[in-house]
């Protein structure tokens, strides 16, 4: 089987950023499993994303905000499924 088409840069960057919907992510992941060319491009996109995350300045979170978020997460985890 010869791959004739490759994932576009826009879609590949969205995949690396985790912003694609579940179905599109599955299609890209399947393509990456079969296409060495796109796997290399995906590694570059992942590295770029990592570099950007490492280069942004950290913003401190107030203790009250952290407590509020943790409280909300805990209450959602304890609530029964509908």
FITISE-646869 format. One line per 10 residues: number of its first residue (from 1); their letters; for each residue x, y negated, z of N, C-alpha, C, CB. Coordinates in nm, 2 decimals, always signed. Glycine has a CB too. Layout:
N
NUM) a) X:Y:Z:X:Y:Z:X:Y:Z:X:Y:Z  ...
***
This chain:
82
1) xxxxxxxxxx) +0.08:+0.12:+0.00:+0.00:+0.00:+0.00:+0.09:-0.12:+0.00:-0.10:+0.00:+0.12  +0.07:-0.21:-0.09:+0.14:-0.33:-0.11:+0.06:-0.45:-0.06:+0.20:-0.35:-0.25  +0.11:-0.53:+0.02:+0.04:-0.65:+0.07:+0.06:-0.76:-0.04:+0.08:-0.70:+0.21  -0.05:-0.82:-0.09:-0.04:-0.92:-0.19:-0.07:-1.06:-0.14:-0.14:-0.88:-0.30  -0.13:-1.07:-0.02:-0.16:-1.20:+0.03:-0.11:-1.21:+0.17:-0.31:-1.23:+0.03  -0.07:-1.33:+0.22:-0.02:-1.35:+0.35:-0.11:-1.45:+0.42:+0.12:-1.40:+0.35  -0.10:-1.45:+0.55:-0.18:-1.54:+0.64:-0.13:-1.68:+0.62:-0.17:-1.50:+0.79  -0.22:-1.78:+0.61:-0.18:-1.92:+0.59:-0.11:-1.97:+0.72:-0.30:-2.01:+0.55  -0.03:-2.07:+0.70:+0.04:-2.13:+0.82:-0.06:-2.18:+0.92:+0.12:-2.25:+0.77  -0.17:-2.25:+0.87:-0.27:-2.30:+0.97:-0.33:-2.19:+1.05:-0.38:-2.37:+0.89
11) xxxxxxxxxx) -0.37:-2.08:+0.99:-0.43:-1.97:+1.06:-0.33:-1.90:+1.15:-0.49:-1.86:+0.96  -0.21:-1.89:+1.11:-0.10:-1.83:+1.19:-0.07:-1.91:+1.31:+0.03:-1.81:+1.11  -0.07:-2.04:+1.30:-0.05:-2.13:+1.41:-0.16:-2.12:+1.51:-0.02:-2.28:+1.37  -0.29:-2.12:+1.46:-0.40:-2.10:+1.54:-0.40:-1.97:+1.62:-0.53:-2.12:+1.46  -0.36:-1.87:+1.55:-0.34:-1.74:+1.61:-0.24:-1.74:+1.73:-0.30:-1.63:+1.51  -0.13:-1.80:+1.70:-0.02:-1.81:+1.80:-0.07:-1.90:+1.92:+0.10:-1.87:+1.74  -0.15:-2.00:+1.89:-0.20:-2.09:+2.00:-0.32:-2.02:+2.08:-0.25:-2.22:+1.94  -0.37:-1.92:+2.02:-0.49:-1.85:+2.09:-0.62:-1.92:+2.07:-0.46:-1.84:+2.23  -0.63:-2.00:+1.96:-0.75:-2.07:+1.93:-0.84:-2.01:+1.83:-0.72:-2.21:+1.89  -0.81:-1.90:+1.77:-0.89:-1.83:+1.68:-1.00:-1.75:+1.75:-0.81:-1.73:+1.59
21) xxxxxxxxxx) -1.12:-1.74:+1.68:-1.22:-1.65:+1.74:-1.18:-1.51:+1.74:-1.36:-1.67:+1.66  -1.25:-1.43:+1.82:-1.21:-1.29:+1.84:-1.20:-1.21:+1.71:-1.30:-1.22:+1.93  -1.29:-1.23:+1.62:-1.29:-1.15:+1.49:-1.17:-1.19:+1.41:-1.42:-1.17:+1.41  -1.14:-1.32:+1.40:-1.03:-1.37:+1.32:-0.90:-1.32:+1.38:-1.03:-1.52:+1.30  -0.89:-1.33:+1.51:-0.77:-1.28:+1.58:-0.74:-1.13:+1.55:-0.78:-1.30:+1.73  -0.85:-1.05:+1.55:-0.84:-0.91:+1.52:-0.78:-0.89:+1.37:-0.97:-0.84:+1.53  -0.84:-0.97:+1.28:-0.79:-0.96:+1.14:-0.64:-1.00:+1.13:-0.87:-1.05:+1.05  -0.60:-1.10:+1.19:-0.46:-1.15:+1.19:-0.37:-1.04:+1.25:-0.45:-1.29:+1.26  -0.41:-0.99:+1.37:-0.33:-0.89:+1.44:-0.31:-0.77:+1.35:-0.40:-0.85:+1.57  -0.42:-0.73:+1.29:-0.41:-0.61:+1.20:-0.32:-0.64:+1.08:-0.55:-0.57:+1.14
31) xxxxxxxxxx) -0.33:-0.76:+1.02:-0.24:-0.80:+0.92:-0.09:-0.80:+0.96:-0.27:-0.93:+0.86  -0.07:-0.85:+1.08:+0.07:-0.86:+1.14:+0.13:-0.72:+1.16:+0.07:-0.94:+1.27  +0.04:-0.62:+1.20:+0.09:-0.49:+1.22:+0.14:-0.42:+1.09:-0.03:-0.40:+1.27  +0.09:-0.47:+0.97:+0.13:-0.41:+0.85:+0.22:-0.50:+0.76:+0.00:-0.39:+0.77  +0.25:-0.62:+0.80:+0.32:-0.72:+0.72:+0.45:-0.77:+0.79:+0.23:-0.83:+0.67  +0.56:-0.72:+0.76:+0.69:-0.77:+0.83:+0.71:-0.91:+0.80:+0.80:-0.68:+0.78  +0.68:-0.96:+0.68:+0.70:-1.10:+0.65:+0.62:-1.19:+0.74:+0.66:-1.13:+0.50  +0.50:-1.16:+0.76:+0.42:-1.25:+0.85:+0.45:-1.23:+1.00:+0.27:-1.22:+0.83  +0.50:-1.11:+1.04:+0.55:-1.10:+1.17:+0.66:-1.19:+1.21:+0.59:-0.95:+1.20  +0.75:-1.21:+1.11:+0.87:-1.30:+1.13:+0.81:-1.44:+1.14:+0.97:-1.29:+1.01
41) xxxxxxxxxx) +0.72:-1.48:+1.06:+0.66:-1.61:+1.06:+0.59:-1.63:+1.20:+0.56:-1.63:+0.94  +0.52:-1.53:+1.24:+0.45:-1.54:+1.37:+0.54:-1.55:+1.49:+0.36:-1.41:+1.39  +0.66:-1.49:+1.48:+0.76:-1.50:+1.59:+0.81:-1.65:+1.59:+0.88:-1.41:+1.56  +0.82:-1.71:+1.47:+0.86:-1.85:+1.47:+0.76:-1.94:+1.53:+0.89:-1.89:+1.32  +0.63:-1.91:+1.50:+0.52:-1.99:+1.55:+0.51:-1.98:+1.70:+0.39:-1.95:+1.49  +0.53:-1.86:+1.75:+0.53:-1.83:+1.90:+0.65:-1.91:+1.96:+0.54:-1.68:+1.93  +0.76:-1.91:+1.90:+0.88:-1.98:+1.95:+0.86:-2.13:+1.95:+1.01:-1.94:+1.87  +0.80:-2.18:+1.85:+0.76:-2.32:+1.85:+0.67:-2.36:+1.96:+0.70:-2.36:+1.71  +0.57:-2.28:+1.98:+0.47:-2.30:+2.09:+0.54:-2.30:+2.22:+0.36:-2.20:+2.08  +0.63:-2.20:+2.24:+0.70:-2.20:+2.37:+0.79:-2.32:+2.39:+0.78:-2.07:+2.37
51) xxxxxxxxxx) +0.85:-2.36:+2.28:+0.94:-2.48:+2.29:+0.86:-2.60:+2.33:+1.01:-2.51:+2.16  +0.74:-2.62:+2.27:+0.65:-2.73:+2.30:+0.61:-2.73:+2.44:+0.54:-2.74:+2.20  +0.57:-2.61:+2.49:+0.52:-2.60:+2.63:+0.64:-2.63:+2.73:+0.47:-2.46:+2.66  +0.76:-2.59:+2.70:+0.87:-2.61:+2.78:+0.91:-2.76:+2.78:+0.99:-2.53:+2.74  +0.88:-2.83:+2.67:+0.93:-2.97:+2.66:+0.83:-3.07:+2.72:+0.96:-3.00:+2.52  +0.71:-3.03:+2.75:+0.62:-3.13:+2.81:+0.65:-3.15:+2.96:+0.47:-3.09:+2.78  +0.62:-3.27:+3.00:+0.64:-3.30:+3.14:+0.53:-3.25:+3.23:+0.66:-3.46:+3.16  +0.57:-3.19:+3.34:+0.47:-3.13:+3.43:+0.40:-3.24:+3.50:+0.54:-3.04:+3.53  +0.27:-3.22:+3.52:+0.18:-3.31:+3.59:+0.14:-3.25:+3.72:+0.06:-3.36:+3.50  +0.17:-3.31:+3.83:+0.12:-3.25:+3.96:-0.03:-3.25:+3.97:+0.19:-3.33:+4.07
61) xxxxxxxxxx) -0.08:-3.15:+4.04:-0.22:-3.14:+4.06:-0.24:-3.17:+4.21:-0.27:-3.00:+4.02  -0.35:-3.25:+4.24:-0.38:-3.28:+4.37:-0.42:-3.16:+4.45:-0.48:-3.40:+4.38  -0.39:-3.15:+4.58:-0.44:-3.04:+4.66:-0.59:-3.02:+4.66:-0.39:-3.05:+4.81  -0.66:-3.13:+4.65:-0.81:-3.11:+4.65:-0.86:-3.05:+4.52:-0.88:-3.25:+4.68  -0.79:-3.09:+4.41:-0.83:-3.03:+4.28:-0.80:-2.88:+4.28:-0.76:-3.10:+4.17  -0.68:-2.85:+4.33:-0.65:-2.70:+4.33:-0.74:-2.62:+4.42:-0.50:-2.69:+4.39  -0.78:-2.68:+4.53:-0.88:-2.61:+4.62:-1.01:-2.60:+4.55:-0.89:-2.68:+4.75  -1.05:-2.70:+4.48:-1.18:-2.70:+4.41:-1.19:-2.59:+4.30:-1.21:-2.84:+4.35  -1.08:-2.58:+4.23:-1.07:-2.49:+4.12:-1.07:-2.34:+4.18:-0.95:-2.51:+4.03  -0.99:-2.32:+4.28:-0.98:-2.19:+4.34:-1.12:-2.15:+4.40:-0.88:-2.19:+4.45
71) xxxxxxxxxx) -1.19:-2.24:+4.46:-1.32:-2.22:+4.52:-1.42:-2.18:+4.41:-1.37:-2.34:+4.59  -1.42:-2.25:+4.30:-1.50:-2.22:+4.19:-1.47:-2.08:+4.13:-1.49:-2.32:+4.08  -1.35:-2.05:+4.11:-1.31:-1.92:+4.05:-1.35:-1.81:+4.15:-1.15:-1.91:+4.03  -1.33:-1.83:+4.28:-1.37:-1.72:+4.37:-1.52:-1.70:+4.37:-1.33:-1.76:+4.51  -1.60:-1.81:+4.36:-1.75:-1.80:+4.37:-1.80:-1.73:+4.24:-1.81:-1.94:+4.38  -1.73:-1.76:+4.12:-1.77:-1.69:+4.00:-1.74:-1.54:+4.00:-1.71:-1.76:+3.88  -1.63:-1.51:+4.07:-1.58:-1.37:+4.08:-1.68:-1.29:+4.17:-1.44:-1.36:+4.13  -1.74:-1.36:+4.26:-1.82:-1.29:+4.36:-1.97:-1.28:+4.31:-1.82:-1.36:+4.50  -2.01:-1.37:+4.22:-2.15:-1.37:+4.17:-2.17:-1.24:+4.08:-2.18:-1.50:+4.09  -2.29:-1.18:+4.10:-2.33:-1.07:+4.02:-2.35:-1.10:+3.87:-2.45:-1.00:+4.07
81) xx) -2.32:-1.01:+3.79:-2.35:-1.02:+3.64:-2.50:-1.03:+3.62:-2.28:-0.90:+3.56  -2.54:-1.12:+3.52:-2.68:-1.13:+3.49:-2.74:-1.01:+3.42:-2.71:-1.25:+3.41
***
